[in-house]
Amino acid sequence: MAKITLLSILLFVPALATAKFPFFRRSNVPPEGYFNPLDKGGSMLTSVPNTFPAGLGEPMNAIITGNSDSDVLKDQEVDGGLRNYFLSFGFSSECLGQHAGDDQAADLGDGHGYLNESAVIRWNYGDPELGSCKESIEGGNHFRYWVQNGKEAQSGAVFMAVSYEKPISGLCSKADNSGMKLTCSLLLLLFLIEFHDIVINGYNLGRDWLVGNVTNQTMLIDSAQLTNTTTFSGQSTFKNYTYQTDVVYTPGLLSNTSDGINHHLSVGVNGSNAIDGLVAVMTVKIVSRPPVSASSRASPTLPLLSLSSIVALVMFVTSLFSLSL
């Protein structure tokens, strides 16, 4: 009888080796899907080098929560990952893979301390391949992001510093003609010199226009009308992946202030503060995926259990049966 049972186990092992197991987050992650960096010695402001006065930062004013689908939280373009999600609402990686400007750092309170941004992502003007080059010259919406994945706060949430910047071509306004202006702008870009400033109210506007794109709003979101109970929901699509994003504007993470904010003198409008203190907290689910061919379904995925693990499992179960005989 034991031999028959052992044979059954051995027949079951190949299926076990290719089985897909659910994604597990650490059980102590707060229900909102992220840890507040302030509670763990971090900050909701980035660290910007070479500011005047020194020590100014930019607000991380949007968060993709760890309650989002696990595929969305993988920093990749394939399989509906984070980069594909960015493309679904019109944002691409930097122009030709070249990073312009200084890195900014952030401390998410996860035990890593201050780390440079994972990447800078720019509005692509409808061109996923080269549109971010236009944004680098003409200005527009862009964001930096960091992942909260240290041992002290392993939520997997993505923290984003979003702002709307002025065109770099403004520095070339004294050029005699459009050709000279374009040449000037391209030279600035090629030498990776970033002189962008932020437009008036650019932190709030950048955040809200991003939310409008993510949720497919038909009208611009009015930043002045937002409250700590404002919500938006909608869908975006790229490469046959459709994402449902639910957004809640959340207080308490940032202050309504100009203190410590980079570009605060030019961003505040009519005596108002540079930032309104609200963070757009987004939870993202994949609601539609590309169809999978029959051959793809039949092909096993990479084993999630190693051969040694399988052998150990079989030996363990066999020993149990030996003891019971």
MILUMKE-88412 format. One line per field, with one value per residue (C-alpha): residue number from 1; x, y, z. Coordinates in nm, 3 decimals, decimal comma. Layout:
pos: [NUM/...]
c1: [X/...]
c2: [Y/...]
c3: [Z/...]
//
This chain:
pos: [1/2/3/4/5/6/7/8/9/10/11/12/13/14/15/16/17/18/19/20/21/22/23/24/25/26/27/28/29/30/31/32/33/34/35/36/37/38/39/40/41/42/43/44/45/46/47/48/49/50/51/52/53/54/55/56/57/58/59/60/61/62/63/64/65/66/67/68/69/70/71/72/73/74/75/76/77/78/79/80/81/82/83/84/85/86/87/88/89/90/91/92/93/94/95/96/97/98/99/100/101/102/103/104/105/106/107/108/109/110/111/112/113/114/115/116/117/118/119/120/121/122/123/124/125/126/127/128/129/130/131/132/133/134/135/136/137/138/139/140/141/142/143/144/145/146/147/148/149/150/151/152/153/154/155/156/157/158/159/160/161/162/163/164/165/166/167/168/169/170/171/172/173/174/175/176/177/178/179/180/181/182/183/184/185/186/187/188/189/190/191/192/193/194/195/196/197/198/199/200/201/202/203/204/205/206/207/208/209/210/211/212/213/214/215/216/217/218/219/220/221/222/223/224/225/226/227/228/229/230/231/232/233/234/235/236/237/238/239/240/241/242/243/244/245/246/247/248/249/250/251/252/253/254/255/256/257/258/259/260/261/262/263/264/265/266/267/268/269/270/271/272/273/274/275/276/277/278/279/280/281/282/283/284/285/286/287/288/289/290/291/292/293/294/295/296/297/298/299/300/301/302/303/304/305/306/307/308/309/310/311/312/313/314/315/316/317/318/319/320/321/322/323/324/325]
c1: [0,000/0,290/0,448/0,125/0,104/0,468/0,409/0,117/0,338/0,605/0,344/0,220/0,564/0,587/0,258/0,380/0,703/0,524/0,238/0,185/0,163/0,001/0,207/0,241/0,312/0,446/0,157/0,243/0,187/-0,080/-0,422/-0,363/-0,084/0,223/0,415/0,420/0,791/0,752/0,673/1,004/1,245/1,200/1,062/0,798/1,034/1,317/1,673/1,774/2,145/2,278/1,969/1,972/1,931/2,068/1,846/1,535/1,334/1,043/0,720/0,644/0,284/0,159/0,182/0,101/0,005/0,127/-0,238/-0,201/-0,165/0,176/0,248/0,201/0,458/0,733/0,965/0,949/0,757/0,675/0,380/0,191/0,459/0,512/0,675/0,386/0,144/0,329/0,298/-0,075/-0,124/0,129/0,464/0,791/1,147/1,399/1,507/1,714/1,790/1,997/1,942/1,943/2,007/2,103/1,968/1,738/1,732/1,455/1,431/1,111/1,167/1,228/1,579/1,763/1,821/1,849/1,856/1,861/1,548/1,480/1,422/1,278/0,966/0,843/0,524/0,566/0,329/0,167/0,495/0,604/0,946/1,070/0,812/1,012/1,282/1,030/0,938/1,305/1,317/0,965/0,885/0,573/0,476/0,734/0,806/1,074/0,993/1,124/1,008/0,949/1,112/1,360/1,344/1,194/0,896/0,856/0,529/0,631/0,458/0,589/0,642/0,637/0,753/0,541/0,579/0,517/0,827/0,894/1,063/1,440/1,414/1,333/1,705/1,758/1,498/1,763/1,859/1,792/1,565/1,382/1,669/1,915/1,674/1,637/2,016/2,063/1,804/1,956/2,303/2,172/2,004/2,305/2,531/2,275/2,237/1,898/1,787/1,417/1,215/0,870/0,564/0,343/0,156/0,350/0,363/-0,014/-0,087/0,159/0,003/-0,354/-0,294/-0,125/-0,432/-0,653/-0,458/-0,454/-0,831/-0,916/-1,094/-1,264/-1,190/-0,885/-0,892/-0,926/-0,657/-0,827/-1,139/-0,967/-1,026/-0,914/-1,223/-1,176/-1,163/-1,125/-1,147/-1,086/-0,897/-0,592/-0,457/-0,129/-0,028/-0,362/-0,323/-0,605/-0,554/-0,818/-0,686/-0,868/-0,733/-0,791/-0,650/-0,495/-0,386/-0,134/0,167/0,267/0,201/0,024/0,339/0,623/0,877/1,159/1,016/1,246/1,144/0,904/0,945/0,827/0,577/0,353/0,078/-0,099/0,038/-0,063/0,176/0,389/0,208/-0,142/-0,046/-0,249/-0,108/-0,279/-0,286/-0,348/-0,439/-0,397/-0,551/-0,507/-0,861/-0,776/-0,472/-0,364/-0,507/-0,280/-0,232/-0,297/0,073/0,165/-0,079/0,061/0,422/0,533/0,661/0,997/0,980/0,916/1,057/1,415/1,501/1,668/1,354/1,141/1,373/1,374/0,993/0,964/1,214/1,028/0,691/0,850/0,994/0,649/0,512/0,806/0,736/0,370/0,440]
c2: [0,000/0,234/0,174/0,275/0,592/0,679/0,629/0,871/1,128/1,095/1,139/1,452/1,615/1,753/1,936/2,072/2,194/2,411/2,526/2,898/3,011/3,338/3,647/3,699/4,035/4,064/4,032/4,352/4,585/4,843/4,802/5,112/4,923/5,129/5,242/5,612/5,702/5,963/5,691/5,520/5,812/5,876/6,174/6,250/6,504/6,403/6,523/6,753/6,833/7,186/7,379/7,734/7,744/7,394/7,111/7,170/6,877/6,787/6,622/6,256/6,337/6,007/5,646/5,318/5,099/4,749/4,642/4,664/4,349/4,191/4,202/4,580/4,616/4,443/4,706/4,578/4,638/4,272/4,083/4,403/4,531/4,878/5,026/4,900/5,059/5,391/5,362/5,301/5,660/5,820/5,815/5,665/5,614/5,890/5,999/5,725/5,586/5,894/6,046/6,426/6,620/6,536/6,235/6,293/6,066/5,961/5,785/5,578/5,469/5,110/5,076/5,162/5,525/5,768/5,602/5,762/5,737/5,412/5,616/5,937/5,886/6,155/6,243/6,105/6,328/6,021/5,870/5,583/5,553/5,910/6,131/6,162/6,335/6,606/6,638/6,679/6,984/7,124/7,046/6,878/6,626/6,390/6,196/6,013/5,700/5,480/5,139/5,079/4,739/4,750/4,510/4,773/4,851/4,596/4,703/4,704/5,043/5,285/5,646/5,907/6,270/6,427/6,778/6,975/7,149/7,442/7,392/7,382/7,573/7,888/7,921/7,951/8,224/8,475/8,259/8,436/8,176/7,851/7,644/7,803/7,753/7,384/7,344/7,518/7,293/6,977/7,076/7,130/6,790/6,608/6,742/6,628/6,974/7,020/7,379/7,302/7,503/7,401/7,585/7,782/7,534/7,264/7,006/7,000/7,028/6,753/6,517/6,597/6,579/6,242/6,123/6,253/6,049/5,737/5,746/5,867/6,184/6,387/6,720/6,858/6,802/7,133/7,129/7,407/7,194/6,887/6,780/6,492/6,298/6,334/6,009/5,914/5,580/5,479/5,261/5,286/5,041/4,952/4,640/4,474/4,513/4,714/4,862/4,977/5,254/5,377/5,703/5,852/6,195/6,147/6,405/6,367/6,253/6,598/6,944/7,233/7,445/7,606/7,533/7,312/7,285/7,322/7,605/7,733/8,097/8,034/7,750/7,919/8,119/8,432/8,384/8,019/7,746/7,546/7,220/7,157/6,863/6,597/6,271/6,077/5,719/5,477/5,109/4,937/4,612/4,440/4,375/4,251/4,074/3,969/3,634/3,338/3,090/2,720/2,644/2,897/2,738/2,394/2,499/2,474/2,787/2,795/2,568/2,748/2,451/2,341/1,977/1,951/2,084/1,826/1,540/1,659/1,675/1,322/1,186/1,358/1,215/0,872/0,882/0,953/0,645/0,436/0,543/0,454/0,100]
c3: [0,000/0,087/-0,256/-0,433/-0,229/-0,298/-0,671/-0,651/-0,483/-0,751/-1,023/-0,848/-0,817/-1,178/-1,133/-0,800/-0,958/-1,214/-0,995/-0,950/-0,593/-0,484/-0,406/-0,031/0,129/0,479/0,721/0,909/0,611/0,709/0,542/0,330/0,152/0,253/0,558/0,641/0,606/0,879/1,134/1,069/1,048/0,676/0,486/0,225/0,068/-0,160/-0,108/-0,395/-0,443/-0,491/-0,382/-0,249/0,038/0,093/0,211/-0,003/-0,137/-0,363/-0,247/-0,308/-0,385/-0,531/-0,410/-0,585/-0,291/-0,211/-0,234/-0,612/-0,823/-0,774/-1,149/-1,148/-0,869/-1,071/-1,220/-1,578/-1,900/-1,977/-1,827/-1,749/-1,511/-1,368/-1,681/-1,896/-1,649/-1,686/-2,065/-2,031/-1,915/-2,148/-1,963/-2,091/-1,974/-2,041/-2,388/-2,555/-2,210/-2,120/-1,777/-1,768/-1,451/-1,097/-0,913/-0,619/-0,317/-0,079/0,256/0,268/0,627/0,518/0,654/0,333/0,426/0,137/-0,206/-0,550/-0,762/-0,948/-1,265/-1,408/-1,620/-1,859/-2,045/-2,397/-2,597/-2,753/-2,877/-2,647/-2,814/-2,855/-2,686/-2,366/-2,572/-2,653/-2,287/-2,198/-2,427/-2,425/-2,063/-1,929/-1,667/-1,520/-1,203/-1,011/-0,816/-0,536/-0,406/-0,034/-0,002/0,287/0,580/0,810/0,584/0,306/0,150/-0,217/-0,256/-0,519/-0,404/-0,680/-0,687/-0,962/-1,105/-1,423/-1,555/-1,784/-2,124/-2,136/-2,465/-2,266/-2,197/-2,571/-2,625/-2,738/-3,036/-3,366/-3,528/-3,462/-3,601/-3,361/-3,072/-3,156/-3,184/-2,850/-2,684/-2,829/-2,710/-2,359/-2,371/-2,514/-2,241/-1,984/-1,837/-1,677/-1,619/-1,590/-1,345/-1,221/-1,350/-1,111/-0,889/-1,072/-0,794/-0,744/-1,117/-1,210/-0,957/-1,062/-1,437/-1,387/-1,192/-1,472/-1,728/-1,510/-1,454/-1,806/-1,698/-1,972/-1,802/-1,622/-1,249/-1,065/-0,798/-0,603/-0,553/-0,408/-0,048/0,173/0,063/-0,314/-0,511/-0,877/-1,057/-1,416/-1,660/-1,887/-2,146/-2,315/-2,511/-2,435/-2,059/-1,902/-1,557/-1,310/-1,085/-0,775/-0,633/-0,288/-0,202/0,140/0,401/0,681/0,478/0,352/0,493/0,321/0,304/0,114/0,386/0,266/-0,087/-0,388/-0,627/-0,360/-0,464/-0,819/-0,760/-0,502/-0,670/-0,540/-0,192/-0,168/-0,059/-0,301/-0,211/-0,075/0,149/-0,034/-0,169/-0,449/-0,316/-0,603/-0,601/-0,938/-1,060/-1,397/-1,523/-1,873/-2,017/-2,367/-2,475/-2,405/-2,688/-2,636/-2,684/-2,414/-2,173/-2,246/-2,194/-1,832/-1,664/-1,494/-1,190/-0,867/-0,673/-0,736/-0,802/-0,463/-0,294/-0,475/-0,377/-0,016/-0,018/-0,157/0,098/0,380/0,278/0,225/0,577/0,716/0,548/0,672/1,028/0,998/0,874]
//
